[in-house]
Structures are given as structure tokens and as C-alpha cells.
Amino acid sequence: MKKIGLITKNKVLAQSLSLLIKNNLDLPFEPYILLSPGQAAVDAEIFGIDIAVIEMNAEASEEAEVTSLYKELRKTNPDRQILLLVPQDSKCSRDIAMTAVNSKAVDDYVFLDTSLDYLLAKLLAL
């Protein structure tokens, strides 16, 4: 069973995804909600997170925080999979996500307006 860290400041999103995963016994995941991005790298190490799902916001200050977070997560555990949740209406966020994937700093990204089925398929593929 893979441990998934849901890294976001959005409690509704994190709790909804966590409940969906917990209630679907076919999914081989154990979710952990990490609501403090500044503490998430340490929490990921403590909980032994296998897959980090990081929500990006459209705000520039948040994007810098996310960039340093995924770099720290990759540095502390190169085998950890990292998936970004990207707002589709923010060109800057899209550019950061594509650059991060191309440089192998993260493994993949999905847009926030995609379906849950697509998100779960991406997680299963990691």
C-alpha cells in the first residue's frame, strides 16, 4: 500500500480526496493530509510518503513556495513520486509545472479541472 501525502491549504479538497481514497477499497493508497506546505517536507519524511500530491495556487508567492517544496521533497527522497495539481487558468503555474516535469523535478501534473477518475488513474500509474 502506497502512502499518499495530500499537500494543500484547501481542507475541503484534502478531506474529500482522503475520504474518496479511504472509502474505495480497490485503491492501494493510504492518504495523509498535510495542510502546512512549509512543514510538508518534514511531515513527508516522518510519515514515509511514497507519492506527494501538491496543489499549486495561482498566486505568485504560493508558486515560489511550491517550487521550493517539490525540490526539497525530491532532494530528501529521490524515489518519491511527485504529482502537481495545477490551476489551468494560470499561465505561470502551467509553465512552472511543464518546466518541473521536463527537468524531472516532478513526475507529472494534472489540471485542477480534470475528473477524479483521471486523477486516480494518474496516481495508479505512478
C-alpha positions as CSV (number, residue, x, y, z in Angstrom):
1,M,0.0,0.0,0.0
2,K,1.5,3.4,-1.1
3,K,1.3,6.3,1.3
4,I,0.0,9.5,-0.4
5,G,0.6,12.9,1.0
6,L,-2.1,15.4,0.0
7,I,-0.3,18.7,0.3
8,T,-2.6,21.7,0.1
9,K,-4.1,24.6,2.2
10,N,-7.5,23.6,0.9
11,K,-9.1,21.5,3.6
12,V,-12.2,20.6,1.6
13,L,-10.1,19.3,-1.3
14,A,-7.8,17.3,1.0
15,Q,-10.6,15.8,3.1
16,S,-12.6,14.9,0.1
17,L,-9.8,13.2,-1.7
18,S,-8.8,11.4,1.5
19,L,-12.4,10.1,2.1
20,L,-12.7,9.0,-1.5
21,I,-9.5,7.0,-1.3
22,K,-10.3,5.5,2.1
23,N,-13.8,4.5,1.0
24,N,-12.6,2.9,-2.2
25,L,-11.0,-0.4,-1.0
26,D,-9.8,-1.1,-4.6
27,L,-7.3,1.8,-4.4
28,P,-3.9,0.7,-2.9
29,F,-3.3,4.0,-1.2
30,E,-3.2,5.3,2.4
31,P,-3.8,9.1,2.4
32,Y,-2.2,11.6,4.7
33,I,-3.4,15.2,4.8
34,L,-0.6,17.7,5.0
35,L,-2.1,21.2,5.4
36,S,1.0,23.1,6.1
37,P,3.2,23.3,2.9
38,G,6.0,24.9,5.0
39,Q,6.1,21.7,7.1
40,A,5.2,19.2,4.4
41,A,8.8,18.1,3.6
42,V,9.4,17.1,7.2
43,D,6.0,15.5,7.5
44,A,6.6,13.5,4.3
45,E,9.7,12.1,5.8
46,I,8.1,11.3,9.1
47,F,5.1,9.5,7.5
48,G,7.2,7.8,4.8
49,I,5.2,9.3,2.0
50,D,5.6,7.5,-1.3
51,I,3.6,9.9,-3.5
52,A,3.3,13.6,-2.8
53,V,0.3,15.4,-4.4
54,I,0.9,19.1,-4.3
55,E,-1.8,21.7,-5.1
56,M,-0.5,24.8,-6.8
57,N,-2.3,28.1,-6.4
58,A,-2.4,30.9,-8.9
59,E,-0.7,33.3,-6.6
60,A,3.0,34.1,-7.4
61,S,4.1,33.8,-3.7
62,E,2.5,30.4,-3.4
63,E,4.2,29.2,-6.6
64,A,7.6,30.0,-5.2
65,E,6.7,28.1,-2.1
66,V,5.5,25.1,-4.2
67,T,8.7,25.1,-6.3
68,S,10.9,25.0,-3.2
69,L,8.7,22.3,-1.7
70,Y,8.9,19.9,-4.6
71,K,12.7,20.5,-4.9
72,E,13.1,19.7,-1.1
73,L,10.8,16.6,-1.4
74,R,12.9,15.3,-4.4
75,K,16.2,16.1,-2.6
76,T,15.2,14.3,0.6
77,N,13.9,11.2,-1.2
78,P,14.7,10.9,-5.0
79,D,12.4,7.8,-5.2
80,R,9.3,9.7,-4.0
81,Q,6.8,10.3,-6.8
82,I,5.5,13.9,-7.1
83,L,2.3,15.0,-8.8
84,L,1.3,18.6,-9.1
85,L,-2.3,19.8,-9.2
86,V,-2.2,22.9,-11.4
87,P,-4.8,25.6,-12.0
88,Q,-5.4,25.6,-15.7
89,D,-6.2,29.3,-15.9
90,S,-2.7,30.4,-14.6
91,K,-0.1,30.6,-17.4
92,C,2.7,30.9,-14.8
93,S,1.5,27.8,-13.0
94,R,1.3,25.8,-16.2
95,D,4.8,27.0,-17.2
96,I,6.2,26.0,-13.8
97,A,4.6,22.6,-14.0
98,M,5.9,21.9,-17.5
99,T,9.4,23.0,-16.6
100,A,9.3,20.9,-13.5
101,V,8.3,17.8,-15.4
102,N,10.8,18.4,-18.2
103,S,13.6,18.8,-15.7
104,K,12.4,15.7,-13.8
105,A,11.9,17.7,-10.6
106,V,8.3,16.3,-10.5
107,D,6.9,13.2,-12.2
108,D,3.7,14.6,-13.6
109,Y,0.9,17.1,-13.3
110,V,-2.8,17.3,-13.8
111,F,-5.1,20.3,-14.1
112,L,-7.5,21.1,-11.2
113,D,-10.5,20.9,-13.6
114,T,-9.9,17.2,-14.5
115,S,-12.1,14.4,-13.3
116,L,-11.5,12.4,-10.2
117,D,-11.2,9.3,-12.4
118,Y,-8.4,10.9,-14.3
119,L,-6.6,12.0,-11.2
120,L,-6.9,8.5,-9.7
121,A,-5.6,6.9,-12.9
122,K,-2.6,9.2,-12.8
123,L,-1.9,8.2,-9.2
124,L,-2.2,4.5,-10.0
125,A,0.2,5.0,-12.9
126,L,2.9,6.5,-10.6
